[in-house]
Amino acid sequence: MPPLEDLETMLEVGSASWGWMEPILGQISFFLLCMQFARSQLQNLGVRPYFNWQRNMRAEYLVSQFPQYDAEFLRCYSKIDKIVEPHEMSD
């Protein structure tokens, strides 16, 4: 921060505070911009990382609950089965 003699007017205080906060705000803004770009590119490619992780965890849970069955078959079945049943509209 500048010495107190240089902070006599509101403009000087504003300039000093902007000079102190601008690098931090710029880095945060650039990081958010990069994350938004990465998310849009994942959507363009059809990649759904959380959904795939959730599906794999469900498959491993199913294998651990039914060890008497073939593990590979259970994993494949779990990955192709719908996670949520579709809702039917009531009349």
PDB file of N, CA, C and O in Angstrom:
ATOM      1  N   MET A   1       0.845  -1.178   0.000  1.00  0.00           N
ATOM      2  CA  MET A   1       0.000   0.000   0.000  1.00  0.00           C
ATOM      3  C   MET A   1       0.892   1.244   0.000  1.00  0.00           C
ATOM      4  O   MET A   1       1.983   1.237   0.572  1.00  0.00           O
ATOM      5  N   PRO A   2       0.421   2.295  -0.640  1.00  0.00           N
ATOM      6  CA  PRO A   2       1.197   3.536  -0.642  1.00  0.00           C
ATOM      7  C   PRO A   2       1.171   4.193   0.745  1.00  0.00           C
ATOM      8  O   PRO A   2       0.324   3.863   1.575  1.00  0.00           O
ATOM      9  N   PRO A   3       2.091   5.114   0.988  1.00  0.00           N
ATOM     10  CA  PRO A   3       2.080   5.819   2.281  1.00  0.00           C
ATOM     11  C   PRO A   3       0.816   6.653   2.454  1.00  0.00           C
ATOM     12  O   PRO A   3       0.125   6.959   1.482  1.00  0.00           O
ATOM     13  N   LEU A   4       0.519   7.020   3.707  1.00  0.00           N
ATOM     14  CA  LEU A   4      -0.718   7.756   4.003  1.00  0.00           C
ATOM     15  C   LEU A   4      -0.777   9.109   3.306  1.00  0.00           C
ATOM     16  O   LEU A   4      -1.873   9.614   3.059  1.00  0.00           O
ATOM     17  N   GLU A   5       0.362   9.712   2.980  1.00  0.00           N
ATOM     18  CA  GLU A   5       0.349  11.013   2.294  1.00  0.00           C
ATOM     19  C   GLU A   5      -0.248  10.890   0.893  1.00  0.00           C
ATOM     20  O   GLU A   5      -0.779  11.861   0.353  1.00  0.00           O
ATOM     21  N   ASP A   6      -0.160   9.690   0.302  1.00  0.00           N
ATOM     22  CA  ASP A   6      -0.680   9.486  -1.058  1.00  0.00           C
ATOM     23  C   ASP A   6      -2.138   9.033  -1.061  1.00  0.00           C
ATOM     24  O   ASP A   6      -2.693   8.778  -2.130  1.00  0.00           O
ATOM     25  N   LEU A   7      -2.768   8.929   0.099  1.00  0.00           N
ATOM     26  CA  LEU A   7      -4.163   8.479   0.181  1.00  0.00           C
ATOM     27  C   LEU A   7      -5.049   9.577   0.756  1.00  0.00           C
ATOM     28  O   LEU A   7      -5.789   9.349   1.713  1.00  0.00           O
ATOM     29  N   GLU A   8      -4.973  10.753   0.176  1.00  0.00           N
ATOM     30  CA  GLU A   8      -5.720  11.889   0.714  1.00  0.00           C
ATOM     31  C   GLU A   8      -7.092  12.055   0.074  1.00  0.00           C
ATOM     32  O   GLU A   8      -8.006  12.553   0.732  1.00  0.00           O
ATOM     33  N   THR A   9      -7.270  11.662  -1.169  1.00  0.00           N
ATOM     34  CA  THR A   9      -8.571  11.819  -1.825  1.00  0.00           C
ATOM     35  C   THR A   9      -9.181  10.444  -2.109  1.00  0.00           C
ATOM     36  O   THR A   9      -8.512   9.412  -2.047  1.00  0.00           O
ATOM     37  N   MET A  10     -10.468  10.475  -2.420  1.00  0.00           N
ATOM     38  CA  MET A  10     -11.161   9.226  -2.738  1.00  0.00           C
ATOM     39  C   MET A  10     -10.581   8.589  -3.999  1.00  0.00           C
ATOM     40  O   MET A  10     -10.525   7.364  -4.097  1.00  0.00           O
ATOM     41  N   LEU A  11     -10.155   9.391  -4.953  1.00  0.00           N
ATOM     42  CA  LEU A  11      -9.576   8.851  -6.181  1.00  0.00           C
ATOM     43  C   LEU A  11      -8.259   8.129  -5.912  1.00  0.00           C
ATOM     44  O   LEU A  11      -7.988   7.086  -6.507  1.00  0.00           O
ATOM     45  N   GLU A  12      -7.452   8.675  -5.026  1.00  0.00           N
ATOM     46  CA  GLU A  12      -6.191   8.019  -4.685  1.00  0.00           C
ATOM     47  C   GLU A  12      -6.424   6.705  -3.940  1.00  0.00           C
ATOM     48  O   GLU A  12      -5.729   5.718  -4.182  1.00  0.00           O
ATOM     49  N   VAL A  13      -7.400   6.696  -3.038  1.00  0.00           N
ATOM     50  CA  VAL A  13      -7.729   5.467  -2.309  1.00  0.00           C
ATOM     51  C   VAL A  13      -8.286   4.430  -3.279  1.00  0.00           C
ATOM     52  O   VAL A  13      -7.926   3.255  -3.206  1.00  0.00           O
ATOM     53  N   GLY A  14      -9.161   4.859  -4.184  1.00  0.00           N
ATOM     54  CA  GLY A  14      -9.728   3.939  -5.176  1.00  0.00           C
ATOM     55  C   GLY A  14      -8.662   3.367  -6.090  1.00  0.00           C
ATOM     56  O   GLY A  14      -8.684   2.181  -6.418  1.00  0.00           O
ATOM     57  N   SER A  15      -7.733   4.210  -6.498  1.00  0.00           N
ATOM     58  CA  SER A  15      -6.653   3.743  -7.365  1.00  0.00           C
ATOM     59  C   SER A  15      -5.758   2.749  -6.633  1.00  0.00           C
ATOM     60  O   SER A  15      -5.337   1.752  -7.219  1.00  0.00           O
ATOM     61  N   ALA A  16      -5.466   3.007  -5.370  1.00  0.00           N
ATOM     62  CA  ALA A  16      -4.613   2.103  -4.596  1.00  0.00           C
ATOM     63  C   ALA A  16      -5.318   0.765  -4.359  1.00  0.00           C
ATOM     64  O   ALA A  16      -4.708  -0.296  -4.492  1.00  0.00           O
ATOM     65  N   SER A  17      -6.594   0.823  -4.011  1.00  0.00           N
ATOM     66  CA  SER A  17      -7.312  -0.435  -3.758  1.00  0.00           C
ATOM     67  C   SER A  17      -7.505  -1.232  -5.051  1.00  0.00           C
ATOM     68  O   SER A  17      -7.454  -2.462  -5.033  1.00  0.00           O
ATOM     69  N   TRP A  18      -7.727  -0.538  -6.173  1.00  0.00           N
ATOM     70  CA  TRP A  18      -7.853  -1.251  -7.444  1.00  0.00           C
ATOM     71  C   TRP A  18      -6.530  -1.894  -7.834  1.00  0.00           C
ATOM     72  O   TRP A  18      -6.511  -3.023  -8.323  1.00  0.00           O
ATOM     73  N   GLY A  19      -5.439  -1.197  -7.627  1.00  0.00           N
ATOM     74  CA  GLY A  19      -4.130  -1.757  -7.933  1.00  0.00           C
ATOM     75  C   GLY A  19      -3.805  -2.970  -7.072  1.00  0.00           C
ATOM     76  O   GLY A  19      -3.055  -3.852  -7.490  1.00  0.00           O
ATOM     77  N   TRP A  20      -4.372  -3.010  -5.868  1.00  0.00           N
ATOM     78  CA  TRP A  20      -4.127  -4.143  -4.971  1.00  0.00           C
ATOM     79  C   TRP A  20      -5.009  -5.347  -5.322  1.00  0.00           C
ATOM     80  O   TRP A  20      -4.550  -6.487  -5.239  1.00  0.00           O
ATOM     81  N   MET A  21      -6.274  -5.110  -5.714  1.00  0.00           N
ATOM     82  CA  MET A  21      -7.219  -6.201  -5.960  1.00  0.00           C
ATOM     83  C   MET A  21      -7.260  -6.673  -7.407  1.00  0.00           C
ATOM     84  O   MET A  21      -7.677  -7.801  -7.666  1.00  0.00           O
ATOM     85  N   GLU A  22      -6.847  -5.856  -8.338  1.00  0.00           N
ATOM     86  CA  GLU A  22      -6.991  -6.195  -9.756  1.00  0.00           C
ATOM     87  C   GLU A  22      -6.252  -7.470 -10.159  1.00  0.00           C
ATOM     88  O   GLU A  22      -6.823  -8.254 -10.916  1.00  0.00           O
ATOM     89  N   PRO A  23      -5.034  -7.731  -9.713  1.00  0.00           N
ATOM     90  CA  PRO A  23      -4.387  -8.988 -10.120  1.00  0.00           C
ATOM     91  C   PRO A  23      -5.133 -10.226  -9.630  1.00  0.00           C
ATOM     92  O   PRO A  23      -5.260 -11.208 -10.361  1.00  0.00           O
ATOM     93  N   ILE A  24      -5.622 -10.178  -8.403  1.00  0.00           N
ATOM     94  CA  ILE A  24      -6.353 -11.325  -7.847  1.00  0.00           C
ATOM     95  C   ILE A  24      -7.659 -11.539  -8.612  1.00  0.00           C
ATOM     96  O   ILE A  24      -7.977 -12.663  -9.002  1.00  0.00           O
ATOM     97  N   LEU A  25      -8.411 -10.461  -8.824  1.00  0.00           N
ATOM     98  CA  LEU A  25      -9.680 -10.582  -9.554  1.00  0.00           C
ATOM     99  C   LEU A  25      -9.452 -11.031 -10.994  1.00  0.00           C
ATOM    100  O   LEU A  25     -10.249 -11.787 -11.547  1.00  0.00           O
ATOM    101  N   GLY A  26      -8.373 -10.568 -11.589  1.00  0.00           N
ATOM    102  CA  GLY A  26      -8.071 -10.977 -12.959  1.00  0.00           C
ATOM    103  C   GLY A  26      -7.762 -12.459 -13.058  1.00  0.00           C
ATOM    104  O   GLY A  26      -8.209 -13.131 -13.987  1.00  0.00           O
ATOM    105  N   GLN A  27      -6.998 -12.970 -12.101  1.00  0.00           N
ATOM    106  CA  GLN A  27      -6.669 -14.400 -12.118  1.00  0.00           C
ATOM    107  C   GLN A  27      -7.904 -15.251 -11.874  1.00  0.00           C
ATOM    108  O   GLN A  27      -8.088 -16.271 -12.538  1.00  0.00           O
ATOM    109  N   ILE A  28      -8.754 -14.851 -10.934  1.00  0.00           N
ATOM    110  CA  ILE A  28      -9.980 -15.607 -10.663  1.00  0.00           C
ATOM    111  C   ILE A  28     -10.903 -15.583 -11.882  1.00  0.00           C
ATOM    112  O   ILE A  28     -11.480 -16.607 -12.248  1.00  0.00           O
ATOM    113  N   SER A  29     -11.038 -14.427 -12.500  1.00  0.00           N
ATOM    114  CA  SER A  29     -11.898 -14.317 -13.685  1.00  0.00           C
ATOM    115  C   SER A  29     -11.371 -15.182 -14.830  1.00  0.00           C
ATOM    116  O   SER A  29     -12.152 -15.831 -15.525  1.00  0.00           O
ATOM    117  N   PHE A  30     -10.054 -15.194 -15.030  1.00  0.00           N
ATOM    118  CA  PHE A  30      -9.471 -16.014 -16.091  1.00  0.00           C
ATOM    119  C   PHE A  30      -9.670 -17.500 -15.795  1.00  0.00           C
ATOM    120  O   PHE A  30      -9.957 -18.275 -16.707  1.00  0.00           O
ATOM    121  N   PHE A  31      -9.522 -17.905 -14.535  1.00  0.00           N
ATOM    122  CA  PHE A  31      -9.745 -19.297 -14.150  1.00  0.00           C
ATOM    123  C   PHE A  31     -11.195 -19.706 -14.438  1.00  0.00           C
ATOM    124  O   PHE A  31     -11.434 -20.774 -15.002  1.00  0.00           O
ATOM    125  N   LEU A  32     -12.153 -18.870 -14.058  1.00  0.00           N
ATOM    126  CA  LEU A  32     -13.567 -19.186 -14.325  1.00  0.00           C
ATOM    127  C   LEU A  32     -13.843 -19.257 -15.823  1.00  0.00           C
ATOM    128  O   LEU A  32     -14.600 -20.118 -16.270  1.00  0.00           O
ATOM    129  N   LEU A  33     -13.245 -18.372 -16.595  1.00  0.00           N
ATOM    130  CA  LEU A  33     -13.404 -18.397 -18.044  1.00  0.00           C
ATOM    131  C   LEU A  33     -12.864 -19.706 -18.621  1.00  0.00           C
ATOM    132  O   LEU A  33     -13.492 -20.305 -19.495  1.00  0.00           O
ATOM    133  N   CYS A  34     -11.704 -20.151 -18.138  1.00  0.00           N
ATOM    134  CA  CYS A  34     -11.122 -21.422 -18.610  1.00  0.00           C
ATOM    135  C   CYS A  34     -12.005 -22.605 -18.234  1.00  0.00           C
ATOM    136  O   CYS A  34     -12.168 -23.530 -19.029  1.00  0.00           O
ATOM    137  N   MET A  35     -12.573 -22.589 -17.036  1.00  0.00           N
ATOM    138  CA  MET A  35     -13.445 -23.690 -16.607  1.00  0.00           C
ATOM    139  C   MET A  35     -14.728 -23.728 -17.454  1.00  0.00           C
ATOM    140  O   MET A  35     -15.203 -24.807 -17.807  1.00  0.00           O
ATOM    141  N   GLN A  36     -15.280 -22.569 -17.774  1.00  0.00           N
ATOM    142  CA  GLN A  36     -16.463 -22.525 -18.630  1.00  0.00           C
ATOM    143  C   GLN A  36     -16.142 -23.051 -20.027  1.00  0.00           C
ATOM    144  O   GLN A  36     -16.943 -23.774 -20.619  1.00  0.00           O
ATOM    145  N   PHE A  37     -14.982 -22.692 -20.549  1.00  0.00           N
ATOM    146  CA  PHE A  37     -14.573 -23.174 -21.861  1.00  0.00           C
ATOM    147  C   PHE A  37     -14.393 -24.688 -21.852  1.00  0.00           C
ATOM    148  O   PHE A  37     -14.837 -25.376 -22.771  1.00  0.00           O
ATOM    149  N   ALA A  38     -13.740 -25.206 -20.811  1.00  0.00           N
ATOM    150  CA  ALA A  38     -13.540 -26.652 -20.717  1.00  0.00           C
ATOM    151  C   ALA A  38     -14.872 -27.386 -20.619  1.00  0.00           C
ATOM    152  O   ALA A  38     -15.046 -28.437 -21.234  1.00  0.00           O
ATOM    153  N   ARG A  39     -15.806 -26.844 -19.856  1.00  0.00           N
ATOM    154  CA  ARG A  39     -17.125 -27.475 -19.727  1.00  0.00           C
ATOM    155  C   ARG A  39     -17.859 -27.484 -21.064  1.00  0.00           C
ATOM    156  O   ARG A  39     -18.486 -28.482 -21.420  1.00  0.00           O
ATOM    157  N   SER A  40     -17.787 -26.394 -21.798  1.00  0.00           N
ATOM    158  CA  SER A  40     -18.472 -26.353 -23.091  1.00  0.00           C
ATOM    159  C   SER A  40     -17.847 -27.329 -24.077  1.00  0.00           C
ATOM    160  O   SER A  40     -18.554 -27.926 -24.889  1.00  0.00           O
ATOM    161  N   GLN A  41     -16.521 -27.500 -24.015  1.00  0.00           N
ATOM    162  CA  GLN A  41     -15.869 -28.464 -24.906  1.00  0.00           C
ATOM    163  C   GLN A  41     -16.243 -29.897 -24.529  1.00  0.00           C
ATOM    164  O   GLN A  41     -16.422 -30.740 -25.408  1.00  0.00           O
ATOM    165  N   LEU A  42     -16.363 -30.179 -23.232  1.00  0.00           N
ATOM    166  CA  LEU A  42     -16.817 -31.510 -22.810  1.00  0.00           C
ATOM    167  C   LEU A  42     -18.237 -31.772 -23.302  1.00  0.00           C
ATOM    168  O   LEU A  42     -18.554 -32.883 -23.729  1.00  0.00           O
ATOM    169  N   GLN A  43     -19.089 -30.754 -23.241  1.00  0.00           N
ATOM    170  CA  GLN A  43     -20.460 -30.914 -23.746  1.00  0.00           C
ATOM    171  C   GLN A  43     -20.457 -31.139 -25.253  1.00  0.00           C
ATOM    172  O   GLN A  43     -21.242 -31.944 -25.754  1.00  0.00           O
ATOM    173  N   ASN A  44     -19.595 -30.449 -25.980  1.00  0.00           N
ATOM    174  CA  ASN A  44     -19.510 -30.641 -27.433  1.00  0.00           C
ATOM    175  C   ASN A  44     -19.083 -32.064 -27.784  1.00  0.00           C
ATOM    176  O   ASN A  44     -19.536 -32.628 -28.780  1.00  0.00           O
ATOM    177  N   LEU A  45     -18.209 -32.639 -26.957  1.00  0.00           N
ATOM    178  CA  LEU A  45     -17.726 -34.002 -27.202  1.00  0.00           C
ATOM    179  C   LEU A  45     -18.676 -35.066 -26.658  1.00  0.00           C
ATOM    180  O   LEU A  45     -18.515 -36.250 -26.954  1.00  0.00           O
ATOM    181  N   GLY A  46     -19.656 -34.654 -25.871  1.00  0.00           N
ATOM    182  CA  GLY A  46     -20.591 -35.612 -25.296  1.00  0.00           C
ATOM    183  C   GLY A  46     -20.024 -36.340 -24.083  1.00  0.00           C
ATOM    184  O   GLY A  46     -20.514 -37.411 -23.723  1.00  0.00           O
ATOM    185  N   VAL A  47     -19.001 -35.775 -23.451  1.00  0.00           N
ATOM    186  CA  VAL A  47     -18.389 -36.398 -22.280  1.00  0.00           C
ATOM    187  C   VAL A  47     -19.142 -35.935 -21.035  1.00  0.00           C
ATOM    188  O   VAL A  47     -19.369 -34.742 -20.839  1.00  0.00           O
ATOM    189  N   ARG A  48     -19.519 -36.890 -20.208  1.00  0.00           N
ATOM    190  CA  ARG A  48     -20.234 -36.579 -18.974  1.00  0.00           C
ATOM    191  C   ARG A  48     -19.468 -37.218 -17.814  1.00  0.00           C
ATOM    192  O   ARG A  48     -19.776 -38.345 -17.427  1.00  0.00           O
ATOM    193  N   PRO A  49     -18.468 -36.513 -17.250  1.00  0.00           N
ATOM    194  CA  PRO A  49     -17.600 -37.155 -16.260  1.00  0.00           C
ATOM    195  C   PRO A  49     -18.323 -37.581 -14.991  1.00  0.00           C
ATOM    196  O   PRO A  49     -18.055 -38.674 -14.492  1.00  0.00           O
ATOM    197  N   TYR A  50     -19.225 -36.774 -14.447  1.00  0.00           N
ATOM    198  CA  TYR A  50     -19.904 -37.167 -13.216  1.00  0.00           C
ATOM    199  C   TYR A  50     -20.837 -38.346 -13.470  1.00  0.00           C
ATOM    200  O   TYR A  50     -20.911 -39.265 -12.654  1.00  0.00           O
ATOM    201  N   PHE A  51     -21.541 -38.327 -14.580  1.00  0.00           N
ATOM    202  CA  PHE A  51     -22.452 -39.424 -14.902  1.00  0.00           C
ATOM    203  C   PHE A  51     -21.688 -40.738 -15.061  1.00  0.00           C
ATOM    204  O   PHE A  51     -22.128 -41.780 -14.577  1.00  0.00           O
ATOM    205  N   ASN A  52     -20.538 -40.682 -15.744  1.00  0.00           N
ATOM    206  CA  ASN A  52     -19.737 -41.897 -15.924  1.00  0.00           C
ATOM    207  C   ASN A  52     -19.196 -42.402 -14.597  1.00  0.00           C
ATOM    208  O   ASN A  52     -19.166 -43.611 -14.370  1.00  0.00           O
ATOM    209  N   TRP A  53     -18.766 -41.505 -13.713  1.00  0.00           N
ATOM    210  CA  TRP A  53     -18.281 -41.902 -12.393  1.00  0.00           C
ATOM    211  C   TRP A  53     -19.404 -42.552 -11.594  1.00  0.00           C
ATOM    212  O   TRP A  53     -19.206 -43.580 -10.948  1.00  0.00           O
ATOM    213  N   GLN A  54     -20.587 -41.940 -11.645  1.00  0.00           N
ATOM    214  CA  GLN A  54     -21.737 -42.475 -10.913  1.00  0.00           C
ATOM    215  C   GLN A  54     -22.113 -43.862 -11.445  1.00  0.00           C
ATOM    216  O   GLN A  54     -22.431 -44.761 -10.667  1.00  0.00           O
ATOM    217  N   ARG A  55     -22.076 -44.029 -12.740  1.00  0.00           N
ATOM    218  CA  ARG A  55     -22.412 -45.312 -13.337  1.00  0.00           C
ATOM    219  C   ARG A  55     -21.391 -46.386 -12.952  1.00  0.00           C
ATOM    220  O   ARG A  55     -21.770 -47.524 -12.676  1.00  0.00           O
ATOM    221  N   ASN A  56     -20.114 -46.039 -12.931  1.00  0.00           N
ATOM    222  CA  ASN A  56     -19.085 -46.992 -12.513  1.00  0.00           C
ATOM    223  C   ASN A  56     -19.217 -47.358 -11.040  1.00  0.00           C
ATOM    224  O   ASN A  56     -19.035 -48.519 -10.673  1.00  0.00           O
ATOM    225  N   MET A  57     -19.531 -46.375 -10.190  1.00  0.00           N
ATOM    226  CA  MET A  57     -19.711 -46.662  -8.768  1.00  0.00           C
ATOM    227  C   MET A  57     -20.913 -47.582  -8.546  1.00  0.00           C
ATOM    228  O   MET A  57     -20.871 -48.466  -7.691  1.00  0.00           O
ATOM    229  N   ARG A  58     -21.971 -47.374  -9.307  1.00  0.00           N
ATOM    230  CA  ARG A  58     -23.146 -48.234  -9.187  1.00  0.00           C
ATOM    231  C   ARG A  58     -22.810 -49.653  -9.624  1.00  0.00           C
ATOM    232  O   ARG A  58     -23.276 -50.617  -9.016  1.00  0.00           O
ATOM    233  N   ALA A  59     -22.010 -49.788 -10.667  1.00  0.00           N
ATOM    234  CA  ALA A  59     -21.616 -51.114 -11.134  1.00  0.00           C
ATOM    235  C   ALA A  59     -20.767 -51.826 -10.084  1.00  0.00           C
ATOM    236  O   ALA A  59     -20.964 -53.016  -9.839  1.00  0.00           O
ATOM    237  N   GLU A  60     -19.832 -51.119  -9.466  1.00  0.00           N
ATOM    238  CA  GLU A  60     -18.996 -51.740  -8.434  1.00  0.00           C
ATOM    239  C   GLU A  60     -19.819 -52.114  -7.203  1.00  0.00           C
ATOM    240  O   GLU A  60     -19.565 -53.143  -6.576  1.00  0.00           O
ATOM    241  N   TYR A  61     -20.796 -51.288  -6.857  1.00  0.00           N
ATOM    242  CA  TYR A  61     -21.672 -51.606  -5.728  1.00  0.00           C
ATOM    243  C   TYR A  61     -22.475 -52.872  -6.019  1.00  0.00           C
ATOM    244  O   TYR A  61     -22.638 -53.719  -5.141  1.00  0.00           O
ATOM    245  N   LEU A  62     -22.966 -53.000  -7.223  1.00  0.00           N
ATOM    246  CA  LEU A  62     -23.741 -54.182  -7.600  1.00  0.00           C
ATOM    247  C   LEU A  62     -22.874 -55.440  -7.547  1.00  0.00           C
ATOM    248  O   LEU A  62     -23.333 -56.489  -7.097  1.00  0.00           O
ATOM    249  N   VAL A  63     -21.637 -55.342  -7.998  1.00  0.00           N
ATOM    250  CA  VAL A  63     -20.717 -56.481  -7.953  1.00  0.00           C
ATOM    251  C   VAL A  63     -20.436 -56.881  -6.503  1.00  0.00           C
ATOM    252  O   VAL A  63     -20.371 -58.068  -6.186  1.00  0.00           O
ATOM    253  N   SER A  64     -20.271 -55.885  -5.624  1.00  0.00           N
ATOM    254  CA  SER A  64     -19.980 -56.203  -4.218  1.00  0.00           C
ATOM    255  C   SER A  64     -21.194 -56.794  -3.510  1.00  0.00           C
ATOM    256  O   SER A  64     -21.033 -57.573  -2.570  1.00  0.00           O
ATOM    257  N   GLN A  65     -22.392 -56.446  -3.933  1.00  0.00           N
ATOM    258  CA  GLN A  65     -23.598 -56.971  -3.299  1.00  0.00           C
ATOM    259  C   GLN A  65     -23.954 -58.380  -3.771  1.00  0.00           C
ATOM    260  O   GLN A  65     -24.614 -59.123  -3.044  1.00  0.00           O
ATOM    261  N   PHE A  66     -23.529 -58.756  -4.971  1.00  0.00           N
ATOM    262  CA  PHE A  66     -23.855 -60.066  -5.531  1.00  0.00           C
ATOM    263  C   PHE A  66     -22.593 -60.776  -6.013  1.00  0.00           C
ATOM    264  O   PHE A  66     -22.393 -60.919  -7.220  1.00  0.00           O
ATOM    265  N   PRO A  67     -21.739 -61.222  -5.093  1.00  0.00           N
ATOM    266  CA  PRO A  67     -20.477 -61.852  -5.504  1.00  0.00           C
ATOM    267  C   PRO A  67     -20.672 -63.234  -6.140  1.00  0.00           C
ATOM    268  O   PRO A  67     -19.753 -63.751  -6.776  1.00  0.00           O
ATOM    269  N   GLN A  68     -21.842 -63.831  -5.979  1.00  0.00           N
ATOM    270  CA  GLN A  68     -22.061 -65.166  -6.534  1.00  0.00           C
ATOM    271  C   GLN A  68     -22.248 -65.125  -8.059  1.00  0.00           C
ATOM    272  O   GLN A  68     -22.171 -66.163  -8.716  1.00  0.00           O
ATOM    273  N   TYR A  69     -22.492 -63.936  -8.622  1.00  0.00           N
ATOM    274  CA  TYR A  69     -22.683 -63.822 -10.067  1.00  0.00           C
ATOM    275  C   TYR A  69     -21.405 -63.335 -10.734  1.00  0.00           C
ATOM    276  O   TYR A  69     -20.495 -62.835 -10.073  1.00  0.00           O
ATOM    277  N   ASP A  70     -21.354 -63.490 -12.047  1.00  0.00           N
ATOM    278  CA  ASP A  70     -20.186 -63.063 -12.816  1.00  0.00           C
ATOM    279  C   ASP A  70     -20.038 -61.543 -12.734  1.00  0.00           C
ATOM    280  O   ASP A  70     -20.967 -60.802 -13.057  1.00  0.00           O
ATOM    281  N   ALA A  71     -18.866 -61.089 -12.301  1.00  0.00           N
ATOM    282  CA  ALA A  71     -18.639 -59.656 -12.071  1.00  0.00           C
ATOM    283  C   ALA A  71     -18.711 -58.855 -13.368  1.00  0.00           C
ATOM    284  O   ALA A  71     -19.284 -57.766 -13.389  1.00  0.00           O
ATOM    285  N   GLU A  72     -18.145 -59.372 -14.434  1.00  0.00           N
ATOM    286  CA  GLU A  72     -18.150 -58.623 -15.704  1.00  0.00           C
ATOM    287  C   GLU A  72     -19.565 -58.473 -16.247  1.00  0.00           C
ATOM    288  O   GLU A  72     -19.928 -57.419 -16.768  1.00  0.00           O
ATOM    289  N   PHE A  73     -20.359 -59.527 -16.123  1.00  0.00           N
ATOM    290  CA  PHE A  73     -21.751 -59.451 -16.577  1.00  0.00           C
ATOM    291  C   PHE A  73     -22.518 -58.409 -15.767  1.00  0.00           C
ATOM    292  O   PHE A  73     -23.271 -57.619 -16.336  1.00  0.00           O
ATOM    293  N   LEU A  74     -22.335 -58.399 -14.442  1.00  0.00           N
ATOM    294  CA  LEU A  74     -23.035 -57.416 -13.600  1.00  0.00           C
ATOM    295  C   LEU A  74     -22.610 -55.989 -13.938  1.00  0.00           C
ATOM    296  O   LEU A  74     -23.447 -55.088 -13.984  1.00  0.00           O
ATOM    297  N   ARG A  75     -21.322 -55.779 -14.174  1.00  0.00           N
ATOM    298  CA  ARG A  75     -20.854 -54.432 -14.542  1.00  0.00           C
ATOM    299  C   ARG A  75     -21.503 -53.965 -15.848  1.00  0.00           C
ATOM    300  O   ARG A  75     -21.991 -52.839 -15.944  1.00  0.00           O
ATOM    301  N   CYS A  76     -21.501 -54.838 -16.839  1.00  0.00           N
ATOM    302  CA  CYS A  76     -22.092 -54.470 -18.138  1.00  0.00           C
ATOM    303  C   CYS A  76     -23.586 -54.224 -18.011  1.00  0.00           C
ATOM    304  O   CYS A  76     -24.114 -53.274 -18.590  1.00  0.00           O
ATOM    305  N   TYR A  77     -24.268 -55.076 -17.258  1.00  0.00           N
ATOM    306  CA  TYR A  77     -25.716 -54.895 -17.076  1.00  0.00           C
ATOM    307  C   TYR A  77     -26.000 -53.574 -16.366  1.00  0.00           C
ATOM    308  O   TYR A  77     -26.904 -52.836 -16.756  1.00  0.00           O
ATOM    309  N   SER A  78     -25.230 -53.282 -15.329  1.00  0.00           N
ATOM    310  CA  SER A  78     -25.452 -52.064 -14.570  1.00  0.00           C
ATOM    311  C   SER A  78     -25.210 -50.821 -15.417  1.00  0.00           C
ATOM    312  O   SER A  78     -25.897 -49.813 -15.249  1.00  0.00           O
ATOM    313  N   LYS A  79     -24.246 -50.884 -16.319  1.00  0.00           N
ATOM    314  CA  LYS A  79     -23.935 -49.710 -17.135  1.00  0.00           C
ATOM    315  C   LYS A  79     -24.956 -49.461 -18.234  1.00  0.00           C
ATOM    316  O   LYS A  79     -25.112 -48.324 -18.678  1.00  0.00           O
ATOM    317  N   ILE A  80     -25.660 -50.506 -18.686  1.00  0.00           N
ATOM    318  CA  ILE A  80     -26.642 -50.256 -19.747  1.00  0.00           C
ATOM    319  C   ILE A  80     -28.045 -50.037 -19.194  1.00  0.00           C
ATOM    320  O   ILE A  80     -28.919 -49.545 -19.906  1.00  0.00           O
ATOM    321  N   ASP A  81     -28.268 -50.394 -17.943  1.00  0.00           N
ATOM    322  CA  ASP A  81     -29.587 -50.189 -17.334  1.00  0.00           C
ATOM    323  C   ASP A  81     -29.760 -48.711 -16.996  1.00  0.00           C
ATOM    324  O   ASP A  81     -28.799 -48.039 -16.620  1.00  0.00           O
ATOM    325  N   LYS A  82     -30.982 -48.208 -17.130  1.00  0.00           N
ATOM    326  CA  LYS A  82     -31.245 -46.812 -16.820  1.00  0.00           C
ATOM    327  C   LYS A  82     -31.144 -46.593 -15.313  1.00  0.00           C
ATOM    328  O   LYS A  82     -31.572 -47.434 -14.523  1.00  0.00           O
ATOM    329  N   ILE A  83     -30.572 -45.451 -14.926  1.00  0.00           N
ATOM    330  CA  ILE A  83     -30.441 -45.138 -13.505  1.00  0.00           C
ATOM    331  C   ILE A  83     -31.797 -44.754 -12.923  1.00  0.00           C
ATOM    332  O   ILE A  83     -32.124 -45.145 -11.802  1.00  0.00           O
ATOM    333  N   VAL A  84     -32.576 -44.005 -13.664  1.00  0.00           N
ATOM    334  CA  VAL A  84     -33.876 -43.537 -13.199  1.00  0.00           C
ATOM    335  C   VAL A  84     -34.925 -43.985 -14.198  1.00  0.00           C
ATOM    336  O   VAL A  84     -34.746 -43.861 -15.410  1.00  0.00           O
ATOM    337  N   GLU A  85     -36.005 -44.501 -13.680  1.00  0.00           N
ATOM    338  CA  GLU A  85     -37.105 -44.883 -14.559  1.00  0.00           C
ATOM    339  C   GLU A  85     -37.784 -43.631 -15.105  1.00  0.00           C
ATOM    340  O   GLU A  85     -37.913 -42.641 -14.385  1.00  0.00           O
ATOM    341  N   PRO A  86     -38.216 -43.655 -16.355  1.00  0.00           N
ATOM    342  CA  PRO A  86     -38.895 -42.475 -16.906  1.00  0.00           C
ATOM    343  C   PRO A  86     -40.243 -42.266 -16.223  1.00  0.00           C
ATOM    344  O   PRO A  86     -40.929 -43.218 -15.852  1.00  0.00           O
ATOM    345  N   HIS A  87     -40.595 -41.015 -16.071  1.00  0.00           N
ATOM    346  CA  HIS A  87     -41.872 -40.686 -15.442  1.00  0.00           C
ATOM    347  C   HIS A  87     -42.984 -40.761 -16.483  1.00  0.00           C
ATOM    348  O   HIS A  87     -42.819 -40.349 -17.631  1.00  0.00           O
ATOM    349  N   GLU A  88     -44.110 -41.296 -16.051  1.00  0.00           N
ATOM    350  CA  GLU A  88     -45.270 -41.337 -16.933  1.00  0.00           C
ATOM    351  C   GLU A  88     -46.214 -40.225 -16.532  1.00  0.00           C
ATOM    352  O   GLU A  88     -46.453 -39.992 -15.347  1.00  0.00           O
ATOM    353  N   MET A  89     -46.744 -39.546 -17.523  1.00  0.00           N
ATOM    354  CA  MET A  89     -47.679 -38.457 -17.254  1.00  0.00           C
ATOM    355  C   MET A  89     -49.008 -39.056 -16.843  1.00  0.00           C
ATOM    356  O   MET A  89     -49.519 -39.958 -17.507  1.00  0.00           O
ATOM    357  N   SER A  90     -49.566 -38.566 -15.765  1.00  0.00           N
ATOM    358  CA  SER A  90     -50.881 -39.058 -15.336  1.00  0.00           C
ATOM    359  C   SER A  90     -51.967 -38.209 -15.978  1.00  0.00           C
ATOM    360  O   SER A  90     -51.794 -37.013 -16.212  1.00  0.00           O
ATOM    361  N   ASP A  91     -53.081 -38.852 -16.254  1.00  0.00           N
ATOM    362  CA  ASP A  91     -54.180 -38.133 -16.919  1.00  0.00           C
ATOM    363  C   ASP A  91     -55.039 -37.385 -15.939  1.00  0.00           C
ATOM    364  O   ASP A  91     -56.003 -36.731 -16.336  1.00  0.00           O
TER     365      ASP A  91
END
